[in-house]
Amino acid sequence: MVAYNYIVKAIKKRELYACSHGDYVGKMFVVIEVKDQQVGCLQVPELINLKIPTDTFDTGRNSDIIELVEVLPKDVFEVTTAQYHKNEDSNN
């Protein structure tokens, strides 16, 4: 029996991920917030909010479905965060 020890890397705000497989292939996601066992992302360039369960997000990272592209500069992250919150406000 082989035991696999995965190092669980924390999901952090400002990270930009690209999806290379599945329904979201070609899409990119900016991590805006991580809370309550879910990751709040802004899908770009469509500017759509997504709430992804943390375990699903980790599975995607561990299986290379999504890959880290970069950590966004603070000024760019501020703009994406503002859009995310604008979308949240308009959905209520």
N, C-alpha and C positions, 0 to 999 in steps of 0.2 A: 504494500500500500504506500502510495506517495502522498505526502502532505504538502500542500501548497500554502505558503505564507504570503499573502498579499499585503503590501504596505498601503494602507489607506491614506492617500494624500488629501488634505483638506481642500474643499472647493472654496475658492476665494473670489471676492468681488473683483471686477476689472478684467477677469480672464475672458479671452475670446476663443471660442472653439469652432472648428469646422466639422461638419458631418460628411463622412465619406461613404456611408452605406445606408440603406433603408429608405423609409418614406421621406426623410428630410435631407437626402443626399444633395450636396451643393449649397446647403443653407449654413449660415453662421449664427452663433449665439453668443451674446454678451451676458456674463453673469452679473446681475444687478443686485440680487439679495439672496441670502441663504438663511432660511428659517423654517421652523415647524416641519422638519423632515421634507422640505421641498426647496427647489432652486428656482428662483424667479429670473427668467432670461428675457432679453429683447432679441427677437430674431431679426437679423439685418440681411438685406436691405429693405425687407418688407415692413419693418417696424411694428411687428406683432409681438405681444406679450405671451409668454409661455410659462406655465408652472409645471416643473418636472419633478417627480419624486426623487429624493436624494439617492435612494438605492438604484433607481433606473439610470440616473446620471452617472453614478459610479460604474455600473455595469457597462455603459457606453464607453467610458474612458478606458476601462480595463480590457475591453475587447476591440479597441481601436475603431469603434463606430464613430466616435467623436475624438478629435485630436486638438490639443492646445496649440493655438497659432501664436498668440502673444498676450502679454499683459498690456492693456490699453493705457496710454498716457492719461494722466488725471483730467486734463481739459476735455479730452474726447469722452472719457467716462462720464463726466458731469453732463454732457449733452445727451448721451444715451440714457442716463438715469432720469433726466428731465422728461424725455420722451416716454420712458416706461411709466413714470408717475402720471403723466398727462393721459396716457392710455388707460391706466387704472381709474382715474377720476372720471373719464368719459364712459366707462363701462358700468358705473354705479347708477 
